[in-house]
Amino acid sequence: ISKGSYPYPPETYNNVFSQLSAIVDGEVPELEPGSYSEEARDFVRQCLNKNPDKRPTYDQLLSHRWLQMYPDEEGERILSGFVENAQKNHQESRNKSQRVVPALHSGMPV
């Protein structure tokens, strides 16, 4: 969600079995260094751990240093901005793919 686009290879996008294979067998998506803080990257990395025994509990995640870095009001503002930005990126990505698909069906150049 934070990237605003599908995090796996594009050829897996339209097939649920390919998506499952990418999730189970593929590399875990990571946030880019420099675009996100190391704390945010670590939080996402822990959430996406494929081994459920090594994945943190909800209480452990709520105690994660990324969520504890900011006082309540500031943290709420930052996290809500993070979510809003992710939603905006996702919508832009959806809009872009919706513009491309009709053009492909009509034979018009993209």
MMTF fields as JSON, N, C-alpha, C and O atoms, coordinates in Angstrom:
{
  "mmtfVersion": "1.0.0",
  "mmtfProducer": "UNKNOWN",
  "numBonds": 439,
  "numAtoms": 440,
  "numGroups": 110,
  "numChains": 1,
  "numModels": 1,
  "chainsPerModel": [1],
  "groupsPerChain": [110],
  "chainIdList": ["A"],
  "bondAtomList": [4, 2, 8, 6, 12, 10, 16, 14, 20, 18, 24, 22, 28, 26, 32, 30, 36, 34, 40, 38, 44, 42, 48, 46, 52, 50, 56, 54, 60, 58, 64, 62, 68, 66, 72, 70, 76, 74, 80, 78, 84, 82, 88, 86, 92, 90, 96, 94, 100, 98, 104, 102, 108, 106, 112, 110, 116, 114, 120, 118, 124, 122, 128, 126, 132, 130, 136, 134, 140, 138, 144, 142, 148, 146, 152, 150, 156, 154, 160, 158, 164, 162, 168, 166, 172, 170, 176, 174, 180, 178, 184, 182, 188, 186, 192, 190, 196, 194, 200, 198, 204, 202, 208, 206, 212, 210, 216, 214, 220, 218, 224, 222, 228, 226, 232, 230, 236, 234, 240, 238, 244, 242, 248, 246, 252, 250, 256, 254, 260, 258, 264, 262, 268, 266, 272, 270, 276, 274, 280, 278, 284, 282, 288, 286, 292, 290, 296, 294, 300, 298, 304, 302, 308, 306, 312, 310, 316, 314, 320, 318, 324, 322, 328, 326, 332, 330, 336, 334, 340, 338, 344, 342, 348, 346, 352, 350, 356, 354, 360, 358, 364, 362, 368, 366, 372, 370, 376, 374, 380, 378, 384, 382, 388, 386, 392, 390, 396, 394, 400, 398, 404, 402, 408, 406, 412, 410, 416, 414, 420, 418, 424, 422, 428, 426, 432, 430, 436, 434],
  "bondOrderList": [1, 1, 1, 1, 1, 1, 1, 1, 1, 1, 1, 1, 1, 1, 1, 1, 1, 1, 1, 1, 1, 1, 1, 1, 1, 1, 1, 1, 1, 1, 1, 1, 1, 1, 1, 1, 1, 1, 1, 1, 1, 1, 1, 1, 1, 1, 1, 1, 1, 1, 1, 1, 1, 1, 1, 1, 1, 1, 1, 1, 1, 1, 1, 1, 1, 1, 1, 1, 1, 1, 1, 1, 1, 1, 1, 1, 1, 1, 1, 1, 1, 1, 1, 1, 1, 1, 1, 1, 1, 1, 1, 1, 1, 1, 1, 1, 1, 1, 1, 1, 1, 1, 1, 1, 1, 1, 1, 1, 1],
  "groupList": [{"groupName": "ILE", "atomNameList": ["N", "CA", "C", "O"], "elementList": ["N", "C", "C", "O"], "formalChargeList": [0, 0, 0, 0], "bondAtomList": [1, 0, 2, 1, 3, 2], "bondOrderList": [1, 1, 2], "singleLetterCode": "I", "chemCompType": "L-PEPTIDE LINKING"}, {"groupName": "SER", "atomNameList": ["N", "CA", "C", "O"], "elementList": ["N", "C", "C", "O"], "formalChargeList": [0, 0, 0, 0], "bondAtomList": [1, 0, 2, 1, 3, 2], "bondOrderList": [1, 1, 2], "singleLetterCode": "S", "chemCompType": "L-PEPTIDE LINKING"}, {"groupName": "LYS", "atomNameList": ["N", "CA", "C", "O"], "elementList": ["N", "C", "C", "O"], "formalChargeList": [0, 0, 0, 0], "bondAtomList": [1, 0, 2, 1, 3, 2], "bondOrderList": [1, 1, 2], "singleLetterCode": "K", "chemCompType": "L-PEPTIDE LINKING"}, {"groupName": "GLY", "atomNameList": ["N", "CA", "C", "O"], "elementList": ["N", "C", "C", "O"], "formalChargeList": [0, 0, 0, 0], "bondAtomList": [1, 0, 2, 1, 3, 2], "bondOrderList": [1, 1, 2], "singleLetterCode": "G", "chemCompType": "PEPTIDE LINKING"}, {"groupName": "TYR", "atomNameList": ["N", "CA", "C", "O"], "elementList": ["N", "C", "C", "O"], "formalChargeList": [0, 0, 0, 0], "bondAtomList": [1, 0, 2, 1, 3, 2], "bondOrderList": [1, 1, 2], "singleLetterCode": "Y", "chemCompType": "L-PEPTIDE LINKING"}, {"groupName": "PRO", "atomNameList": ["N", "CA", "C", "O"], "elementList": ["N", "C", "C", "O"], "formalChargeList": [0, 0, 0, 0], "bondAtomList": [1, 0, 2, 1, 3, 2], "bondOrderList": [1, 1, 2], "singleLetterCode": "P", "chemCompType": "L-PEPTIDE LINKING"}, {"groupName": "GLU", "atomNameList": ["N", "CA", "C", "O"], "elementList": ["N", "C", "C", "O"], "formalChargeList": [0, 0, 0, 0], "bondAtomList": [1, 0, 2, 1, 3, 2], "bondOrderList": [1, 1, 2], "singleLetterCode": "E", "chemCompType": "L-PEPTIDE LINKING"}, {"groupName": "THR", "atomNameList": ["N", "CA", "C", "O"], "elementList": ["N", "C", "C", "O"], "formalChargeList": [0, 0, 0, 0], "bondAtomList": [1, 0, 2, 1, 3, 2], "bondOrderList": [1, 1, 2], "singleLetterCode": "T", "chemCompType": "L-PEPTIDE LINKING"}, {"groupName": "ASN", "atomNameList": ["N", "CA", "C", "O"], "elementList": ["N", "C", "C", "O"], "formalChargeList": [0, 0, 0, 0], "bondAtomList": [1, 0, 2, 1, 3, 2], "bondOrderList": [1, 1, 2], "singleLetterCode": "N", "chemCompType": "L-PEPTIDE LINKING"}, {"groupName": "VAL", "atomNameList": ["N", "CA", "C", "O"], "elementList": ["N", "C", "C", "O"], "formalChargeList": [0, 0, 0, 0], "bondAtomList": [1, 0, 2, 1, 3, 2], "bondOrderList": [1, 1, 2], "singleLetterCode": "V", "chemCompType": "L-PEPTIDE LINKING"}, {"groupName": "PHE", "atomNameList": ["N", "CA", "C", "O"], "elementList": ["N", "C", "C", "O"], "formalChargeList": [0, 0, 0, 0], "bondAtomList": [1, 0, 2, 1, 3, 2], "bondOrderList": [1, 1, 2], "singleLetterCode": "F", "chemCompType": "L-PEPTIDE LINKING"}, {"groupName": "GLN", "atomNameList": ["N", "CA", "C", "O"], "elementList": ["N", "C", "C", "O"], "formalChargeList": [0, 0, 0, 0], "bondAtomList": [1, 0, 2, 1, 3, 2], "bondOrderList": [1, 1, 2], "singleLetterCode": "Q", "chemCompType": "L-PEPTIDE LINKING"}, {"groupName": "LEU", "atomNameList": ["N", "CA", "C", "O"], "elementList": ["N", "C", "C", "O"], "formalChargeList": [0, 0, 0, 0], "bondAtomList": [1, 0, 2, 1, 3, 2], "bondOrderList": [1, 1, 2], "singleLetterCode": "L", "chemCompType": "L-PEPTIDE LINKING"}, {"groupName": "ALA", "atomNameList": ["N", "CA", "C", "O"], "elementList": ["N", "C", "C", "O"], "formalChargeList": [0, 0, 0, 0], "bondAtomList": [1, 0, 2, 1, 3, 2], "bondOrderList": [1, 1, 2], "singleLetterCode": "A", "chemCompType": "L-PEPTIDE LINKING"}, {"groupName": "ASP", "atomNameList": ["N", "CA", "C", "O"], "elementList": ["N", "C", "C", "O"], "formalChargeList": [0, 0, 0, 0], "bondAtomList": [1, 0, 2, 1, 3, 2], "bondOrderList": [1, 1, 2], "singleLetterCode": "D", "chemCompType": "L-PEPTIDE LINKING"}, {"groupName": "ARG", "atomNameList": ["N", "CA", "C", "O"], "elementList": ["N", "C", "C", "O"], "formalChargeList": [0, 0, 0, 0], "bondAtomList": [1, 0, 2, 1, 3, 2], "bondOrderList": [1, 1, 2], "singleLetterCode": "R", "chemCompType": "L-PEPTIDE LINKING"}, {"groupName": "CYS", "atomNameList": ["N", "CA", "C", "O"], "elementList": ["N", "C", "C", "O"], "formalChargeList": [0, 0, 0, 0], "bondAtomList": [1, 0, 2, 1, 3, 2], "bondOrderList": [1, 1, 2], "singleLetterCode": "C", "chemCompType": "L-PEPTIDE LINKING"}, {"groupName": "HIS", "atomNameList": ["N", "CA", "C", "O"], "elementList": ["N", "C", "C", "O"], "formalChargeList": [0, 0, 0, 0], "bondAtomList": [1, 0, 2, 1, 3, 2], "bondOrderList": [1, 1, 2], "singleLetterCode": "H", "chemCompType": "L-PEPTIDE LINKING"}, {"groupName": "TRP", "atomNameList": ["N", "CA", "C", "O"], "elementList": ["N", "C", "C", "O"], "formalChargeList": [0, 0, 0, 0], "bondAtomList": [1, 0, 2, 1, 3, 2], "bondOrderList": [1, 1, 2], "singleLetterCode": "W", "chemCompType": "L-PEPTIDE LINKING"}, {"groupName": "MET", "atomNameList": ["N", "CA", "C", "O"], "elementList": ["N", "C", "C", "O"], "formalChargeList": [0, 0, 0, 0], "bondAtomList": [1, 0, 2, 1, 3, 2], "bondOrderList": [1, 1, 2], "singleLetterCode": "M", "chemCompType": "L-PEPTIDE LINKING"}],
  "groupTypeList": [0, 1, 2, 3, 1, 4, 5, 4, 5, 5, 6, 7, 4, 8, 8, 9, 10, 1, 11, 12, 1, 13, 0, 9, 14, 3, 6, 9, 5, 6, 12, 6, 5, 3, 1, 4, 1, 6, 6, 13, 15, 14, 10, 9, 15, 11, 16, 12, 8, 2, 8, 5, 14, 2, 15, 5, 7, 4, 14, 11, 12, 12, 1, 17, 15, 18, 12, 11, 19, 4, 5, 14, 6, 6, 3, 6, 15, 0, 12, 1, 3, 10, 9, 6, 8, 13, 11, 2, 8, 17, 11, 6, 1, 15, 8, 2, 1, 11, 15, 9, 9, 5, 13, 12, 17, 1, 3, 19, 5, 9],
  "groupIdList": [1, 2, 3, 4, 5, 6, 7, 8, 9, 10, 11, 12, 13, 14, 15, 16, 17, 18, 19, 20, 21, 22, 23, 24, 25, 26, 27, 28, 29, 30, 31, 32, 33, 34, 35, 36, 37, 38, 39, 40, 41, 42, 43, 44, 45, 46, 47, 48, 49, 50, 51, 52, 53, 54, 55, 56, 57, 58, 59, 60, 61, 62, 63, 64, 65, 66, 67, 68, 69, 70, 71, 72, 73, 74, 75, 76, 77, 78, 79, 80, 81, 82, 83, 84, 85, 86, 87, 88, 89, 90, 91, 92, 93, 94, 95, 96, 97, 98, 99, 100, 101, 102, 103, 104, 105, 106, 107, 108, 109, 110],
  "secStructList": [7, 6, 6, 1, 1, 7, 7, 1, 7, 4, 4, 4, 6, 6, 7, 2, 2, 2, 2, 2, 2, 2, 2, 2, 2, 1, 7, 7, 7, 7, 7, 7, 5, 6, 6, 5, 7, 2, 2, 2, 2, 2, 2, 2, 2, 2, 2, 6, 7, 1, 7, 6, 6, 6, 1, 7, 7, 2, 2, 2, 2, 2, 6, 1, 2, 2, 2, 2, 1, 1, 7, 2, 2, 2, 2, 2, 2, 2, 2, 2, 2, 2, 2, 2, 2, 2, 2, 2, 2, 2, 2, 2, 2, 2, 2, 2, 2, 2, 2, 2, 2, 2, 2, 2, 2, 2, 6, 7, 7, 7],
  "xCoordList": [0.833, 0.0, 0.876, 0.584, 1.931, 2.747, 3.413, 3.673, 3.692, 4.319, 3.314, 3.694, 2.034, 0.998, 0.839, 0.096, 1.523, 1.4, 1.617, 2.095, 1.267, 1.414, 2.896, 3.716, 3.261, 4.682, 5.372, 6.565, 4.641, 5.218, 5.37, 4.892, 6.032, 6.224, 4.896, 3.898, 4.876, 3.629, 2.936, 1.713, 3.705, 3.081, 2.211, 1.459, 2.303, 1.473, 0.193, -0.637, 0.013, -1.075, -2.472, -3.349, -2.7, -4.054, -4.444, -5.527, -3.598, -3.891, -3.704, -2.604, -4.778, -4.724, -3.707, -3.065, -3.549, -2.578, -1.146, -0.268, -0.916, 0.399, 0.676, 1.806, -0.358, -0.198, 0.191, 1.122, -0.528, -0.219, 1.198, 1.919, 1.592, 2.939, 3.983, 5.006, 3.731, 4.665, 4.789, 5.881, 3.669, 3.687, 4.406, 5.238, 4.087, 4.65, 6.108, 6.953, 6.399, 7.723, 8.662, 9.879, 8.11, 8.93, 9.587, 9.385, 10.37, 11.022, 9.985, 8.99, 10.227, 9.345, 9.589, 10.738, 8.525, 8.714, 9.302, 9.0, 10.132, 10.726, 10.526, 10.397, 10.503, 10.449, 11.856, 12.838, 11.949, 13.241, 13.967, 13.371, 15.276, 16.071, 16.111, 16.151, 16.101, 16.127, 14.746, 14.557, 13.776, 12.403, 11.61, 10.614, 12.055, 11.373, 12.423, 13.568, 12.032, 12.969, 13.302, 12.539, 14.44, 14.829, 13.809, 13.544, 13.229, 12.212, 10.968, 10.419, 10.526, 9.357, 9.666, 8.829, 10.859, 11.257, 11.296, 10.876, 11.802, 11.857, 10.457, 10.194, 9.559, 8.177, 7.52, 6.92, 7.634, 7.038, 7.714, 7.044, 9.033, 9.776, 9.27, 9.08, 9.056, 8.563, 7.14, 6.814, 6.294, 4.904, 4.842, 3.948, 5.781, 5.75, 6.599, 6.804, 7.09, 7.88, 7.045, 5.934, 7.571, 6.81, 6.621, 5.683, 7.499, 7.398, 6.512, 6.932, 5.295, 4.381, 4.927, 4.559, 5.803, 6.387, 7.364, 7.619, 7.908, 8.849, 8.176, 8.785, 6.926, 6.176, 5.742, 5.282, 5.878, 5.496, 3.989, 3.193, 3.625, 2.214, 1.758, 2.577, 0.445, -0.078, 0.508, 0.894, 0.576, 1.138, 2.595, 3.025, 3.351, 4.748, 4.841, 5.697, 3.969, 3.98, 3.607, 4.199, 2.633, 2.244, 3.371, 3.402, 4.289, 5.438, 6.655, 7.708, 6.519, 7.647, 8.137, 7.35, 9.452, 10.043, 9.487, 9.433, 9.07, 8.507, 7.223, 6.993, 6.377, 5.127, 5.348, 4.502, 6.473, 6.747, 7.599, 7.849, 8.04, 8.958, 8.321, 9.026, 7.014, 6.347, 5.293, 4.661, 5.1, 4.001, 2.668, 2.579, 1.65, 0.37, -0.175, -0.49, -0.293, -0.873, 0.007, -0.484, 1.303, 2.207, 2.234, 2.218, 2.275, 2.262, 0.996, 1.037, -0.128, -1.402, -1.397, -1.868, -0.863, -0.799, 0.116, -0.226, 1.27, 2.227, 1.659, 1.732, 1.093, 0.55, -0.657, -0.829, -1.503, -2.653, -2.177, -2.758, -1.123, -0.545, 0.045, -0.077, 0.68, 1.248, 0.146, 0.295, -0.964, -2.087, -2.727, -3.034, -2.931, -3.521, -2.647, -3.154, -1.346, -0.424, -0.47, -0.454, -0.526, -0.613, -1.906, -1.904, -3.013, -4.292, -4.249, -4.751, -3.652, -3.539, -2.692, -3.063, -1.555, -0.695, -1.423, -1.3, -2.18, -2.933, -3.976, -4.123, -4.692, -5.722, -5.101, -5.645, -3.964, -3.283, -2.847, -2.948, -2.367, -1.955, -3.149, -3.048, -4.273, -5.494, -5.972, -6.349, -5.959, -6.397, -5.512, -6.001, -4.206, -3.276, -3.561, -3.594, -3.768, -4.014, -5.361, -5.503, -6.347, -7.652, -7.569, -8.314, -6.669, -6.496, -5.785, -6.074, -4.858, -4.08, -4.916, -4.851, -5.688, -6.44, -7.403, -7.389, -8.255, -9.136, -8.356, -8.779, -7.23, -6.437, -5.905, -5.838, -5.532, -5.041, -6.139, -5.888, -7.351, -8.462, -8.898, -9.382, -8.735, -9.19, -8.141, -8.428, -6.929, -5.874, -5.183, -4.316, -5.553, -4.93, -3.573, -3.409, -2.606, -1.298, -1.419, -2.227, -0.601, -0.617, 0.369, 0.517],
  "yCoordList": [-1.187, 0.0, 1.248, 2.207, 1.247, 2.454, 2.807, 3.981, 1.821, 2.086, 2.61, 3.253, 2.336, 2.811, 1.968, 2.333, 0.855, -0.017, -1.467, -1.735, -2.368, -3.794, -4.112, -3.783, -4.748, -4.912, -6.128, -6.336, -6.928, -8.143, -7.972, -6.985, -8.923, -8.789, -8.567, -9.208, -7.671, -7.32, -8.505, -8.506, -9.51, -10.652, -11.482, -12.344, -11.232, -11.98, -11.24, -11.772, -10.035, -9.159, -9.705, -9.615, -10.257, -10.631, -12.075, -12.507, -12.819, -14.225, -14.521, -14.375, -14.938, -15.153, -16.229, -16.122, -17.252, -18.3, -17.779, -18.159, -16.919, -16.292, -15.367, -15.291, -14.66, -13.794, -14.615, -14.263, -15.709, -16.565, -17.119, -17.165, -17.535, -18.053, -16.971, -17.247, -15.749, -14.645, -14.369, -14.098, -14.437, -14.171, -15.293, -15.032, -16.534, -17.679, -17.933, -18.155, -17.9, -18.306, -17.144, -17.325, -15.958, -14.824, -14.106, -14.441, -13.119, -12.277, -11.408, -11.002, -11.133, -10.249, -8.817, -8.378, -8.078, -6.688, -5.857, -6.089, -4.901, -4.014, -2.574, -2.26, -1.71, -0.276, 0.191, -0.3, 1.141, 1.604, 2.407, 3.265, 2.125, 2.966, 4.388, 4.588, 5.34, 6.736, 7.321, 8.524, 6.494, 6.975, 6.808, 7.497, 5.89, 5.597, 5.491, 5.122, 5.814, 5.696, 4.227, 3.333, 3.996, 2.623, 2.001, 0.801, 2.811, 2.301, 1.83, 0.771, 2.612, 2.229, 0.976, 0.08, 0.914, -0.253, -1.51, -2.584, -1.371, -2.507, -2.958, -4.157, -2.009, -2.338, -3.17, -4.209, -2.716, -3.432, -4.794, -5.798, -4.82, -6.081, -7.112, -8.281, -6.669, -7.588, -8.05, -9.221, -7.141, -7.5, -8.531, -9.376, -8.467, -9.333, -10.596, -11.321, -10.858, -12.068, -13.288, -13.462, -14.123, -15.28, -16.357, -17.15, -16.388, -17.378, -16.811, -15.9, -17.334, -16.78, -16.859, -16.046, -17.829, -17.93, -16.794, -16.463, -16.2, -15.086, -13.728, -12.691, -13.736, -12.497, -11.96, -12.735, -10.656, -10.103, -10.149, -10.18, -10.152, -10.067, -8.621, -7.725, -8.399, -7.031, -6.162, -5.019, -6.699, -5.923, -5.562, -4.448, -6.503, -6.209, -5.132, -4.25, -5.2, -4.175, -2.809, -1.798, -2.776, -1.497, -0.901, 0.308, -1.739, -1.263, -0.995, -0.599, -1.205, -1.021, 0.422, 1.354, 0.59, 1.936, 2.918, 4.117, 2.44, 3.355, 3.996, 5.186, 3.201, 3.75, 4.528, 5.334, 4.296, 4.965, 6.222, 6.924, 6.51, 7.629, 8.993, 9.969, 9.07, 10.361, 10.387, 9.369, 11.562, 11.693, 11.398, 11.459, 11.083, 10.637, 11.531, 11.033, 12.835, 13.718, 13.785, 13.705, 13.93, 14.012, 12.677, 12.648, 11.588, 10.265, 10.027, 9.476, 10.445, 10.288, 11.091, 10.617, 12.306, 13.157, 12.531, 12.492, 12.046, 11.45, 10.172, 9.98, 9.3, 8.044, 8.274, 7.578, 9.253, 9.513, 10.085, 9.785, 10.907, 11.402, 10.269, 10.256, 9.325, 8.152, 7.354, 6.947, 7.129, 6.368, 7.131, 6.54, 8.441, 9.249, 9.2, 9.056, 9.32, 9.276, 7.908, 7.822, 6.847, 5.498, 5.329, 4.738, 5.846, 5.745, 6.531, 6.071, 7.706, 8.53, 7.812, 7.766, 7.253, 6.52, 5.328, 5.053, 4.623, 3.462, 3.888, 3.24, 4.964, 5.436, 5.891, 5.617, 6.585, 7.01, 5.803, 5.809, 4.778, 3.56, 2.882, 2.423, 2.816, 2.223, 3.027, 2.455, 4.355, 5.208, 5.0, 4.939, 4.893, 4.69, 3.358, 3.297, 2.287, 0.98, 0.958, 0.259, 1.696, 1.74, 2.492, 2.19, 3.471, 4.19, 3.319, 3.407, 2.48, 1.644, 0.494, 0.207, -0.162, -1.347, -1.054, -1.801, 0.0, 0.251, 0.535, 0.13, 1.223, 1.524, 0.239, 0.126, -0.72, -1.988, -2.736, -3.359, -2.679, -3.378, -2.701, -3.37, -1.409, -0.697, -0.704, -0.295, -1.167, -1.181, 0.163, 0.326, 1.13, 2.452, 2.388, 1.64, 3.155, 3.163, 3.765, 4.662, 3.254, 3.731, 4.853, 5.402],
  "zCoordList": [0.0, 0.0, 0.0, -0.715, 0.782, 0.885, -0.431, -0.694, -1.256, -2.546, -3.565, -4.543, -3.337, -4.246, -5.493, -6.405, -5.538, -6.701, -6.265, -5.163, -7.129, -6.884, -6.673, -7.53, -5.547, -5.221, -5.832, -5.611, -6.593, -7.169, -8.677, -9.235, -9.348, -10.801, -11.534, -11.206, -12.517, -13.207, -13.875, -14.02, -14.28, -14.953, -14.009, -14.464, -12.702, -11.747, -11.393, -10.654, -11.896, -11.458, -11.751, -10.892, -12.917, -13.343, -13.053, -13.448, -12.381, -12.131, -10.649, -10.116, -9.986, -8.542, -8.168, -7.124, -8.987, -8.678, -8.812, -8.037, -9.788, -9.93, -8.755, -8.272, -8.293, -7.126, -5.901, -5.176, -5.678, -4.528, -4.621, -3.624, -5.81, -6.002, -5.718, -5.092, -6.173, -5.929, -4.433, -3.934, -3.725, -2.286, -1.542, -0.674, -1.879, -1.157, -1.546, -0.679, -2.846, -3.324, -3.63, -3.669, -3.846, -4.258, -3.096, -1.929, -3.45, -2.451, -1.749, -2.349, -0.488, 0.274, -0.202, -0.255, -0.55, -0.97, 0.17, 1.341, -0.183, 0.814, 0.396, -0.787, 1.388, 1.12, 0.762, 1.317, -0.166, -0.651, 0.416, 1.067, 0.599, 1.494, 0.939, -0.275, 1.81, 1.384, 1.195, 1.375, 0.836, 0.68, 1.969, 2.188, 2.818, 4.078, 5.172, 4.909, 6.395, 7.513, 7.758, 7.39, 8.38, 8.711, 9.656, 9.578, 10.552, 11.479, 10.721, 11.026, 9.737, 8.933, 8.124, 8.015, 7.561, 6.771, 7.641, 7.208, 8.869, 9.783, 10.181, 10.268, 10.422, 10.79, 9.684, 9.959, 8.446, 7.312, 7.134, 6.889, 7.257, 7.124, 8.139, 7.804, 9.376, 10.402, 10.1, 10.295, 9.625, 9.294, 8.172, 8.155, 7.243, 6.066, 6.209, 5.236, 7.414, 7.633, 7.256, 7.758, 6.381, 5.891, 6.955, 6.877, 7.937, 9.006, 10.12, 10.832, 10.279, 11.285, 12.705, 13.552, 12.978, 14.319, 14.6, 15.758, 13.548, 13.711, 13.535, 13.796, 13.094, 12.896, 14.262, 15.1, 14.504, 15.805, 16.043, 15.105, 17.312, 17.687, 17.521, 17.316, 17.611, 17.534, 18.636, 18.391, 19.849, 20.96, 20.703, 21.0, 20.153, 19.831, 18.755, 18.831, 17.76, 16.708, 17.268, 16.891, 18.163, 18.767, 19.602, 19.832, 20.053, 20.825, 19.943, 20.443, 18.647, 17.726, 17.787, 17.956, 17.647, 17.771, 16.738, 17.011, 15.554, 14.551, 15.058, 14.843, 15.738, 16.268, 17.555, 17.943, 18.22, 19.492, 19.332, 20.311, 18.129, 17.899, 18.128, 18.386, 18.039, 18.062, 19.164, 19.446, 19.793, 20.751, 20.055, 18.829, 20.829, 20.271, 19.161, 18.08, 19.399, 18.373, 17.135, 16.01, 17.347, 16.203, 15.456, 14.226, 16.198, 15.576, 14.78, 13.68, 15.338, 14.627, 13.332, 12.298, 13.395, 12.204, 11.149, 9.967, 11.579, 10.646, 10.032, 8.818, 10.866, 10.346, 9.451, 8.45, 9.806, 8.937, 7.601, 6.558, 7.623, 6.374, 5.547, 4.322, 6.219, 5.557, 4.871, 3.719, 5.579, 5.023, 3.868, 2.832, 4.034, 2.957, 1.709, 0.597, 1.89, 0.754, 0.072, -1.156, 0.868, 0.3, -0.488, -1.568, 0.049, -0.658, -1.967, -2.991, -1.926, -3.135, -4.189, -5.362, -3.768, -4.702, -5.304, -6.497, -4.472, -4.949, -5.983, -7.019, -5.707, -6.634, -7.953, -9.023, -7.88, -9.104, -9.93, -11.157, -9.251, -9.944, -10.608, -11.746, -9.907, -10.479, -11.678, -12.701, -11.557, -12.661, -13.887, -15.015, -13.652, -14.761, -15.449, -16.678, -14.675, -15.291, -16.003, -17.006, -15.52, -16.182, -17.503, -18.435, -17.593, -18.857, -19.885, -21.079, -19.43, -20.339, -20.882, -22.077, -20.05, -20.471, -21.612, -22.59, -21.557, -22.703, -23.984, -25.067, -23.872, -25.063, -25.686, -26.91, -24.865, -25.399, -26.13, -27.161, -25.605, -26.245, -27.54, -28.453, -27.629, -28.818, -29.932, -31.057, -29.621, -30.623, -30.76, -31.618, -29.928, -29.975, -29.283, -28.319, -29.756, -29.092, -27.701, -27.458, -26.8, -25.413, -25.262, -24.171]
}
